[in-house]
Each structure stands twice: as C-alpha cells, then as structure tokens.
C-alpha cells in the first residue's frame, strides 16, 4: 500500500466501491423491501438525456457543491445507491458504504417559489407542441433555457437544498449525499415528470394554460365567443391524461 506519513499517521484513502458487493446487497435488501429502486448506470455517462445532464451540471456549477460532488460519482457508477425514491420535496436513498448496513440519506428540496412557477407557466403559453413532449415523458429542448435558468428555473439552488446522512462522516456533504444527488440525475433522466413532483408543482397547470390559449386563438379565428376555461375532461381528451 502506498501512502505518506504525516505526524506519524498514514494518509487516509476511501475504499473503492465493490460492484459485486453492491449487487448482493441489493438482492439481500429486496427480500425485506421488494419495492426498492436501485440506481443503475449503464455506459460511461451518469445521464444520457440533456435534462439529466443538466441536473448534474446545475449542481456542479455552484461553488458550494463543485468540490464535494466528485466523491459520490464512483459510488453511483458502482451501484452503491441501493434504493432511491423521489417524492414531493424529498429525495431518499440507501447508499452502501464500508459497513454492512447501508446508510440512510434524506435530501429535502424546497417547493418551487410560486412567483417563479407562475413566470415559467406564463412563458410556456403558445408552446403547446413543446408541452406535448412533456406529456410523452420528455423534456422539450425548446424549453431548456426556461427550465434550467440559474436560480429561476425548475432546478434547485444550494440554498433550497438540505441534506442529512446517518454516516459518521464529518464533512458537510459526505459521499453518500453526493452519490444520492448524482443518482437523482440518473433517475430524472428516466422520468422528467419527477422534476415537477420534486418541486411540488403541477404539470397539468402548465398544459391547461397552453391549451386555454390555443383554444382562445382558435375561437377568435372562428369568430366565436372565447371560452376562458378548458374543462378537465376536455383537457384529458386532448392529451390522453388524467387531470386531477
């Protein structure tokens, strides 16, 4: 083992995650918790879509995080995130570390500011073609700048994020938290609709606004009385989704 000594103590190095160990840990955990959702990375990139990569880039562009996140990337790549779930304002995970029992991570994210959400909704008016992509499970690249605007988009800033891990690491962001943040990017890569759930906003509101505007335009062209509100059942017919 190569190390240098400082004050009589060897330099500490973090053990590399073991893929096979993590695979067995997932199988063991599934026996007790069948609903676990491990993060699996295939290929070299943690995310493949522009929005998944944008999540990661958003975190890395903040100086508060840029120097700390790297410690978690290898954990994600090696399957250490045994379970990761995204709900309204919360990301939870189980991350396999050096001990047998995985560490529990909770990352709280504040709801999107109402003023910011209203600005996003208003900016989407007239872009119903792009919104159809959202319904189809994609993030329209035409709305990329709007969704990823630093401090004014859907992506959270460090001041909107709080995290906690039950590991003994004294660092303000341990590798288990970092792995969870990276893992969230992989998960959002698979389902962009989770962005709206995480920030506690309703995509239906955005779609309804755009459909309402399109309806107004069509009715005006037909020289008919403008209908200001689109009924939920009509919206469901247009997009084939359930609006609640």
C-alpha positions in Angstrom: 0.0 0.0 0.0 1.3 3.4 -1.0 0.9 6.3 1.4 2.9 9.0 3.0 3.1 9.7 6.7 2.2 13.0 8.4 2.7 13.3 12.1 3.2 9.6 12.3 -0.2 8.7 10.8 -0.8 7.2 7.3 -2.8 9.1 4.7 -6.4 8.0 4.7 -7.9 6.8 1.4 -11.5 5.9 0.7 -12.0 2.3 -0.3 -13.4 1.9 -3.8 -17.0 0.6 -4.0 -17.3 -3.0 -5.0 -19.9 -3.7 -7.8 -20.4 -7.4 -6.8 -20.8 -6.5 -3.1 -23.4 -3.9 -4.1 -25.2 -6.3 -6.3 -25.5 -8.8 -3.5 -26.6 -6.1 -1.1 -29.4 -5.2 -3.5 -30.6 -8.8 -3.6 -30.5 -9.1 0.1 -32.4 -5.8 0.6 -35.1 -6.8 -1.9 -36.0 -9.7 0.3 -37.1 -7.3 3.0 -38.1 -4.3 0.8 -39.4 -5.6 -2.5 -40.2 -2.1 -3.7 -36.6 -0.8 -3.6 -35.4 1.1 -6.7 -31.6 0.9 -7.1 -29.8 3.3 -9.4 -28.2 1.6 -12.3 -25.8 3.3 -14.6 -25.0 1.8 -18.0 -22.2 3.2 -20.0 -19.8 5.9 -19.1 -22.3 8.7 -18.5 -24.4 9.1 -15.4 -27.2 10.6 -17.6 -27.9 10.4 -21.3 -30.6 13.0 -21.9 -29.9 16.7 -22.0 -32.2 17.2 -18.9 -30.5 14.5 -16.9 -27.1 16.0 -17.7 -28.5 19.5 -17.0 -29.4 18.4 -13.4 -25.8 17.3 -12.8 -24.4 20.4 -14.5 -26.7 22.6 -12.4 -25.3 21.1 -9.2 -21.7 21.3 -10.3 -21.9 24.9 -11.4 -22.4 26.0 -7.8 -19.1 26.5 -6.0 -20.7 25.2 -2.8 -21.0 21.8 -4.4 -18.4 21.6 -7.2 -15.6 20.5 -4.9 -17.6 17.9 -3.0 -19.8 16.1 -5.5 -16.9 14.1 -7.1 -16.6 11.9 -4.2 -20.1 10.4 -4.9 -19.8 9.7 -8.7 -17.9 6.5 -8.3 -20.4 5.3 -5.8 -23.2 5.7 -8.3 -21.3 4.1 -11.1 -20.6 1.0 -9.0 -24.1 0.5 -7.8 -23.8 1.8 -4.3 -27.1 3.6 -4.4 -29.3 0.6 -3.5 -32.5 2.5 -3.4 -33.5 6.0 -4.4 -37.0 7.5 -4.4 -38.2 10.9 -5.4 -41.4 12.4 -3.9 -42.8 15.9 -3.3 -39.9 17.9 -2.0 -37.9 14.9 -0.9 -35.2 12.5 -2.2 -34.5 9.5 0.0 -31.8 6.8 -0.6 -30.0 3.9 0.9 -26.3 4.0 0.0 -23.9 1.1 0.6 -20.8 2.2 2.4 -18.0 0.4 4.2 -20.3 -1.1 6.8 -22.7 -3.9 6.2 -25.8 -1.8 6.7 -26.4 0.9 4.1 -26.6 4.5 5.1 -29.8 6.4 5.0 -29.8 9.7 3.2 -32.6 12.4 3.2 -32.4 15.4 0.9 -35.1 18.0 1.3 -35.8 20.4 -1.5 -38.0 23.5 -1.0 -41.1 23.8 -3.2 -40.6 26.0 -6.3 -41.3 29.6 -5.5 -44.8 30.5 -6.6 -43.7 33.6 -8.5 -41.0 31.6 -10.3 -43.5 28.9 -11.2 -46.0 31.5 -12.5 -43.3 33.0 -14.7 -42.5 29.6 -16.1 -46.1 28.8 -16.8 -46.7 32.2 -18.5 -43.5 31.8 -20.6 -44.9 28.4 -21.9 -48.0 30.0 -23.4 -48.2 29.4 -27.1 -45.8 26.5 -26.9 -48.2 23.6 -26.9 -46.2 21.5 -29.2 -43.3 21.5 -26.7 -45.7 20.7 -23.9 -46.9 17.7 -25.7 -43.4 16.3 -25.4 -43.7 16.6 -21.6 -46.9 14.5 -21.7 -44.9 12.0 -23.7 -42.3 11.7 -21.0 -39.7 14.0 -22.4 -38.3 17.4 -21.5 -38.7 19.6 -24.7 -35.3 21.1 -25.5 -37.1 24.1 -26.8 -37.8 24.9 -23.2 -34.3 24.1 -21.9 -33.3 27.6 -21.2 -36.5 28.3 -19.3 -36.3 25.2 -17.2 -32.6 25.4 -16.4 -32.2 29.1 -15.7 -29.9 29.5 -12.8 -32.0 30.5 -9.7 -35.1 31.0 -11.8 -35.9 27.6 -13.3 -37.0 24.2 -12.1 -33.6 23.2 -10.8 -32.9 23.9 -7.1 -30.1 26.1 -5.8 -28.0 25.1 -2.8 -30.0 27.4 -0.5 -33.1 25.4 -1.4 -31.5 22.0 -0.5 -30.9 20.5 2.9 -29.5 17.0 3.4 -28.8 14.5 6.1 -27.0 11.2 6.3 -26.6 8.9 9.2 -23.0 8.1 8.4 -20.2 9.3 10.8 -18.5 11.4 8.1 -18.0 14.9 9.5 -18.0 16.5 6.0 -20.8 19.0 5.2 -21.5 16.9 2.1 -20.5 13.2 2.6 -20.0 10.9 -0.4 -23.4 9.2 0.3 -25.2 12.5 -0.1 -23.1 13.3 -3.2 -24.0 9.8 -4.6 -27.7 10.5 -4.0 -27.6 13.8 -5.8 -25.9 12.2 -8.8 -28.3 9.2 -8.6 -31.2 11.7 -8.7 -29.9 12.9 -12.0 -29.9 9.4 -13.4 -33.5 8.8 -12.1 -34.7 12.2 -13.5 -33.1 11.1 -16.8 -35.5 8.3 -16.9 -38.6 10.2 -15.9 -38.5 14.0 -16.3 -42.0 14.3 -14.8 -40.3 13.8 -11.4 -38.9 17.3 -11.7 -42.4 18.7 -11.2 -43.2 16.3 -8.4 -39.9 17.1 -6.6 -40.6 20.9 -6.9 -44.2 20.5 -5.8 -45.8 21.9 -8.9 -48.4 20.5 -11.3 -47.5 20.0 -14.9 -51.3 20.0 -15.7 -51.4 23.6 -14.8 -48.8 24.4 -17.4 -50.6 22.3 -20.0 -54.0 23.7 -19.2 -52.7 27.3 -19.6 -51.3 26.5 -23.0 -54.4 24.6 -24.2 -56.6 27.5 -23.0 -54.6 30.0 -25.0 -54.7 27.8 -28.1 -58.5 27.4 -27.7 -58.9 31.2 -27.4 -56.9 31.7 -30.6 -59.0 29.1 -32.5 -62.3 30.5 -31.3 -61.3 34.1 -32.2 -60.4 32.9 -35.7 -63.8 31.2 -36.0 -65.4 34.5 -34.8 -67.0 32.7 -31.8 -67.3 33.7 -28.2 -63.9 33.0 -26.4 -64.0 30.2 -23.9 -61.8 31.2 -21.0 -61.6 27.9 -19.1 -60.9 24.4 -20.5 -62.8 21.7 -18.7 -60.7 19.0 -17.2 -62.4 16.3 -19.3 -61.6 18.2 -22.5 -58.0 18.5 -21.5 -57.9 14.8 -20.9 -59.3 14.2 -24.3 -56.6 16.4 -25.9 -53.7 14.8 -24.2 -54.9 11.4 -23.1 -54.0 12.1 -19.5 -55.9 12.2 -16.2 -56.1 15.7 -14.8 -56.9 16.0 -11.1 
